[in-house]
């Protein structure tokens, strides 16, 4: 079955960095567009960054210059590098994968990121 498994979350001080990997299985990874989202308590889920099957990227204005997305098709993994973290970045971070042919998508279980001031 399809699985997207995020990891790399945790507690970090403001100004620090984290790298979140999301490992995919059960899909032809190279045919999927991938994205990172987050959801803070009481807020809607927010798209942060996306990468197409061809490797083109798009990053939300709210995190541009601090967050980047990349993928390694050989490892079936998408990454989000997060730098200069702020307390307002505290949220559960989710990985999403979408089949570019069928638009069917899948979600990971999420990983908690907490940024202390």
N, CA, C and O of each residue as an XYZ file, in Angstrom:
468
protein
N       0.831     -1.179      0.000
C       0.000      0.000      0.000
C       0.875      1.242      0.000
O       2.076      1.184      0.263
N       0.236      2.372     -0.303
C       0.970      3.631     -0.377
C       1.264      4.131      1.031
O       0.397      4.142      1.905
N       2.506      4.542      1.219
C       2.899      5.151      2.489
C       3.788      6.353      2.224
O       4.711      6.294      1.412
N       3.499      7.437      2.918
C       4.373      8.598      2.969
C       4.724      8.783      4.441
O       3.841      8.950      5.282
N       6.012      8.752      4.742
C       6.441      8.799      6.133
C       7.373      9.979      6.338
O       8.493     10.003      5.829
N       6.891     10.960      7.095
C       7.710     12.119      7.427
C       8.554     11.823      8.662
O       8.184     11.007      9.506
N       9.673     12.492      8.747
C      10.522     12.409      9.931
C      11.299     13.718     10.040
O      11.153     14.610      9.205
N      12.123     13.820     11.075
C      12.998     14.980     11.191
C      12.451     16.118     12.034
O      13.148     17.104     12.275
N      11.205     15.990     12.485
C      10.654     17.039     13.322
C      11.246     17.003     14.728
O      11.992     16.092     15.085
N      10.894     18.018     15.514
C      11.379     18.079     16.878
C      11.343     19.479     17.412
O      10.671     20.356     16.870
N      12.083     19.680     18.497
C      12.158     20.980     19.153
C      13.452     21.672     18.740
O      14.532     21.087     18.820
N      13.335     22.912     18.302
C      14.505     23.668     17.871
C      14.354     25.103     18.354
O      13.238     25.605     18.485
N      15.469     25.757     18.617
C      15.427     27.156     19.034
C      15.217     28.063     17.832
O      15.574     27.718     16.706
N      14.641     29.207     18.083
C      14.464     30.197     17.023
C      15.813     30.508     16.379
O      16.830     30.657     17.057
N      15.790     30.600     15.054
C      17.008     30.827     14.302
C      17.686     29.552     13.834
O      18.612     29.595     13.025
N      17.225     28.425     14.341
C      17.815     27.151     13.969
C      17.273     26.605     12.668
O      16.463     27.244     11.995
N      17.729     25.418     12.324
C      17.356     24.770     11.067
C      16.913     23.337     11.317
O      17.335     22.693     12.278
N      16.061     22.860     10.438
C      15.662     21.459     10.415
C      15.536     21.012      8.968
O      15.226     21.807      8.080
N      15.776     19.751      8.750
C      15.547     19.142      7.429
C      14.561     18.005      7.613
O      14.800     17.063      8.368
N      13.455     18.114      6.909
C      12.414     17.100      7.014
C      12.445     16.205      5.784
O      12.224     16.694      4.676
N      12.711     14.918      5.937
C      12.552     13.987      4.829
C      11.150     13.375      4.838
O      10.524     13.246      5.890
N      10.680     13.011      3.680
C       9.440     12.252      3.543
C       9.728     11.103      2.591
O       9.973     11.312      1.403
N       9.698      9.898      3.118
C       9.994      8.708      2.333
C       8.706      8.093      1.809
O       7.766      7.864      2.570
N       8.663      7.828      0.515
C       7.473      7.274     -0.122
C       7.686      5.816     -0.498
O       8.785      5.410     -0.877
N       6.622      5.040     -0.388
C       6.647      3.657     -0.847
C       5.278      3.318     -1.422
O       4.272      3.943     -1.085
N       5.260      2.320     -2.295
C       4.000      1.897     -2.897
C       3.544      2.736     -4.065
O       2.443      2.538     -4.577
N       4.383      3.685     -4.502
C       4.053      4.515     -5.660
C       5.263      4.582     -6.587
O       6.387      4.287     -6.182
N       5.016      4.976     -7.843
C       6.122      5.263     -8.762
C       6.497      6.709     -8.501
O       5.952      7.627     -9.113
N       7.428      6.900     -7.590
C       7.722      8.203     -7.004
C       8.009      9.255     -8.068
O       7.561     10.395     -7.945
N       8.749      8.889     -9.109
C       9.176      9.885    -10.097
C       7.995     10.455    -10.888
O       8.135     11.466    -11.576
N       6.833      9.805    -10.789
C       5.648     10.262    -11.501
C       4.724     11.113    -10.625
O       3.622     11.477    -11.035
N       5.189     11.420     -9.425
C       4.379     12.157     -8.476
C       4.923     13.558     -8.261
O       6.130     13.758     -8.127
N       4.010     14.529     -8.229
C       4.336     15.844     -7.698
C       4.251     15.746     -6.175
O       3.363     15.089     -5.632
N       5.180     16.403     -5.504
C       5.237     16.305     -4.046
C       5.122     17.693     -3.428
O       5.501     18.697     -4.032
N       4.595     17.725     -2.221
C       4.448     19.007     -1.552
C       4.574     18.874     -0.047
O       4.386     17.800      0.523
N       4.895     19.984      0.572
C       4.941     20.079      2.031
C       3.891     21.090      2.483
O       3.766     22.175      1.917
N       3.144     20.711      3.511
C       2.119     21.546      4.121
C       2.386     21.616      5.624
O       3.164     20.836      6.173
N       1.730     22.556      6.260
C       1.762     22.572      7.723
C       0.391     23.017      8.247
O      -0.389     23.675      7.558
N       0.145     22.632      9.479
C      -1.090     23.042     10.141
C      -0.799     23.344     11.602
O      -0.396     22.474     12.373
N      -1.015     24.594     11.955
C      -0.860     25.020     13.337
C      -2.208     24.897     14.046
O      -3.249     24.902     13.390
N      -2.203     24.786     15.363
C      -3.470     24.662     16.105
C      -4.423     25.808     15.784
O      -4.049     26.980     15.842
N      -5.659     25.451     15.446
C      -6.665     26.457     15.168
C      -6.560     27.112     13.815
O      -7.308     28.044     13.518
N      -5.637     26.638     12.977
C      -5.445     27.242     11.659
C      -5.661     26.211     10.565
O      -5.619     25.006     10.811
N      -5.894     26.707      9.341
C      -6.061     25.809      8.203
C      -4.709     25.262      7.763
O      -3.655     25.844      8.019
N      -4.787     24.118      7.091
C      -3.568     23.558      6.535
C      -3.063     24.478      5.419
O      -3.836     24.967      4.595
N      -1.757     24.697      5.416
C      -1.132     25.684      4.532
C      -0.100     25.018      3.642
O       0.760     24.282      4.124
N      -0.185     25.276      2.332
C       0.823     24.766      1.402
C       2.086     25.614      1.526
O       2.029     26.841      1.444
N       3.227     24.954      1.724
C       4.497     25.646      1.893
C       5.359     25.602      0.643
O       5.921     26.612      0.219
N       5.452     24.414      0.063
C       6.344     24.250     -1.076
C       5.913     23.038     -1.874
O       5.350     22.087     -1.330
N       6.180     23.080     -3.164
C       5.834     21.965     -4.039
C       6.937     21.749     -5.057
O       7.657     22.677     -5.429
N       7.054     20.512     -5.497
C       8.045     20.177     -6.522
C       7.376     19.243     -7.516
O       6.742     18.261     -7.129
N       7.520     19.555     -8.798
C       6.880     18.737     -9.818
C       7.666     17.456    -10.038
O       8.756     17.274     -9.495
N       7.092     16.567    -10.848
C       7.797     15.331    -11.179
C       9.075     15.639    -11.954
O      10.023     14.854    -11.930
N       9.098     16.778    -12.639
C      10.284     17.174    -13.382
C      11.300     17.959    -12.580
O      12.386     18.263    -13.074
N      10.948     18.293    -11.326
C      11.902     18.966    -10.459
C      11.722     20.468    -10.320
O      12.495     21.114     -9.613
N      10.723     21.037    -10.973
C      10.461     22.463    -10.799
C       9.843     22.702     -9.420
O       9.040     21.903     -8.939
N      10.232     23.809     -8.799
C       9.790     24.075     -7.436
C       9.012     25.385     -7.335
O       9.156     26.298     -8.148
N       8.197     25.428     -6.315
C       7.457     26.645     -5.993
C       7.355     26.717     -4.480
O       7.016     25.733     -3.822
N       7.650     27.886     -3.933
C       7.647     28.061     -2.484
C       6.704     29.204     -2.128
O       6.694     30.239     -2.795
N       5.919     29.015     -1.083
C       4.979     30.042     -0.654
C       5.713     31.299     -0.213
O       6.804     31.230      0.355
N       5.107     32.439     -0.478
C       5.721     33.709     -0.103
C       6.009     33.774      1.400
O       6.982     34.399      1.824
N       5.161     33.127      2.196
C       5.303     33.216      3.648
C       6.604     32.606      4.160
O       7.067     32.955      5.246
N       7.190     31.705      3.393
C       8.430     31.046      3.827
C       9.548     31.164      2.808
O      10.618     30.582      2.986
N       9.307     31.916      1.740
C      10.314     32.057      0.698
C      11.575     32.684      1.277
O      11.516     33.624      2.070
N      12.706     32.147      0.867
C      13.981     32.628      1.381
C      14.446     31.887      2.613
O      15.606     31.996      3.009
N      13.532     31.120      3.231
C      13.898     30.349      4.422
C      13.714     28.848      4.199
O      14.490     28.047      4.719
N      12.709     28.466      3.442
C      12.396     27.046      3.192
C      12.698     26.695      1.741
O      12.464     27.501      0.841
N      13.210     25.507      1.519
C      13.387     24.982      0.174
C      12.911     23.533      0.122
O      12.869     22.840      1.139
N      12.558     23.096     -1.067
C      12.102     21.722     -1.278
C      12.986     21.085     -2.329
O      13.419     21.745     -3.274
N      13.253     19.801     -2.162
C      14.049     19.062     -3.136
C      13.593     17.602     -3.114
O      12.879     17.171     -2.209
N      14.016     16.868     -4.116
C      13.641     15.452     -4.166
C      14.812     14.622     -4.655
O      15.663     15.089     -5.411
N      14.830     13.373     -4.201
C      15.819     12.398     -4.652
C      15.023     11.189     -5.144
O      14.578     10.364     -4.347
N      14.852     11.094     -6.446
C      14.030     10.011     -6.994
C      14.661      8.639     -6.755
O      13.947      7.639     -6.681
N      15.968      8.579     -6.636
C      16.638      7.293     -6.384
C      16.304      6.773     -4.991
O      16.325      5.566     -4.747
N      15.993      7.702     -4.071
C      15.677      7.313     -2.696
C      14.179      7.413     -2.398
O      13.751      7.167     -1.271
N      13.381      7.775     -3.416
C      11.928      7.938     -3.210
C      11.635      8.878     -2.039
O      10.756      8.616     -1.218
N      12.382      9.964     -1.983
C      12.283     10.863     -0.838
C      12.224     12.316     -1.294
O      12.929     12.731     -2.215
N      11.363     13.075     -0.624
C      11.299     14.521     -0.811
C      11.731     15.167      0.506
O      11.453     14.656      1.590
N      12.412     16.294      0.382
C      12.960     16.965      1.558
C      12.433     18.391      1.638
O      12.136     19.028      0.627
N      12.329     18.865      2.865
C      12.108     20.284      3.082
C      13.197     20.770      4.027
O      13.298     20.312      5.166
N      13.998     21.690      3.548
C      15.020     22.332      4.365
C      14.422     23.613      4.927
O      13.913     24.451      4.182
N      14.488     23.758      6.235
C      13.899     24.923      6.896
C      14.987     25.641      7.689
O      15.570     25.070      8.611
N      15.254     26.874      7.334
C      16.281     27.673      7.982
C      15.651     28.886      8.663
O      14.509     29.253      8.385
N      16.410     29.491      9.549
C      15.964     30.701     10.257
C      14.567     30.517     10.835
O      13.683     31.353     10.644
N      14.387     29.419     11.535
C      13.058     29.088     12.050
C      12.597     30.090     13.089
O      13.389     30.639     13.854
N      11.283     30.311     13.093
C      10.653     31.258     14.001
C       9.599     30.531     14.838
O       9.097     29.486     14.424
N       9.263     31.070     16.004
C       8.217     30.418     16.817
C       6.906     30.217     16.046
O       6.187     29.249     16.294
N       6.597     31.113     15.126
C       5.356     30.968     14.360
C       5.422     29.849     13.328
O       4.420     29.550     12.679
N       6.579     29.230     13.169
C       6.684     28.051     12.303
C       6.248     26.777     13.032
O       6.183     25.707     12.427
N       5.953     26.889     14.314
C       5.498     25.738     15.077
C       4.198     25.200     14.509
O       3.209     25.925     14.397
N       4.206     23.913     14.149
C       3.050     23.295     13.503
C       3.346     21.817     13.291
O       4.455     21.344     13.539
N       2.330     21.103     12.829
C       2.535     19.752     12.318
C       2.774     19.878     10.815
O       1.999     20.521     10.106
N       3.835     19.270     10.347
C       4.232     19.360      8.943
C       3.884     18.049      8.236
O       4.209     16.959      8.706
N       3.215     18.194      7.095
C       2.719     17.051      6.337
C       3.319     17.004      4.940
O       3.561     18.031      4.306
N       3.544     15.805      4.491
C       3.994     15.538      3.135
C       2.789     15.094      2.300
O       1.931     14.355      2.782
N       2.734     15.546      1.062
C       1.657     15.166      0.146
C       2.253     14.719     -1.177
O       3.215     15.307     -1.671
N       1.677     13.683     -1.739
C       2.108     13.225     -3.057
C       0.905     13.112     -3.976
O      -0.131     12.568     -3.590
N       1.042     13.626     -5.195
C      -0.059     13.595     -6.151
C       0.377     12.968     -7.469
O       1.361     13.387     -8.079
N      -0.372     11.960     -7.896
C      -0.123     11.322     -9.192
C      -0.430     12.335    -10.293
O      -1.550     12.839    -10.377
N       0.555     12.634    -11.134
C       0.369     13.687    -12.143
C      -0.600     13.265    -13.245
O      -1.097     14.111    -13.988
N      -0.874     11.955    -13.357
C      -1.799     11.482    -14.393
C      -3.243     11.439    -13.903
O      -4.161     11.804    -14.637
N      -3.444     10.995    -12.668
C      -4.800     10.796    -12.144
C      -5.223     11.860    -11.136
O      -6.403     11.975    -10.807
N      -4.259     12.635    -10.647
C      -4.467     13.643     -9.607
C      -4.877     13.040     -8.276
O      -5.279     13.776     -7.374
N      -4.789     11.736     -8.124
C      -5.051     11.137     -6.825
C      -3.892     11.502     -5.905
O      -2.727     11.468     -6.303
N      -4.233     11.850     -4.669
C      -3.144     12.228     -3.783
C      -3.178     11.482     -2.462
O      -4.193     10.904     -2.072
N      -2.053     11.510     -1.796
C      -1.836     10.804     -0.549
C      -1.148     11.731      0.443
O      -0.441     12.669      0.074
N      -1.387     11.427      1.736
C      -0.817     12.230      2.816
C      -0.029     11.368      3.779
O      -0.352     10.204      4.018
N       1.013     11.970      4.323
C       1.705     11.338      5.428
C       0.986     11.619      6.734
O      -0.034     12.308      6.764
N       1.533     11.073      7.818
C       0.897     11.197      9.127
C       1.286     12.495      9.828
O       0.662     12.879     10.818
N       2.301     13.162      9.324
C       2.730     14.427      9.906
C       3.857     14.274     10.909
O       4.017     13.230     11.540
N       4.630     15.331     11.041
C       5.693     15.377     12.040
C       5.637     16.742     12.729
O       5.489     17.773     12.073
N       5.754     16.735     14.034
C       5.628     17.969     14.820
C       6.944     18.735     14.807
O       8.014     18.174     15.043
N       6.839     20.027     14.526
C       7.972     20.943     14.640
C       7.590     22.013     15.652
O       6.560     22.675     15.520
N       8.430     22.170     16.656
C       8.207     23.188     17.683
C       9.427     24.086     17.753
O      10.550     23.620     17.944
N       9.193     25.379     17.595
C      10.291     26.350     17.620
C      10.133     27.196     18.879
O       9.124     27.875     19.065
N      11.137     27.142     19.728
C      11.091     27.900     20.975
C      11.765     29.255     20.789
O      12.706     29.403     20.010
N      11.254     30.236     21.527
C      11.802     31.602     21.420
C      12.952     31.818     22.381
O      13.526     32.906     22.422
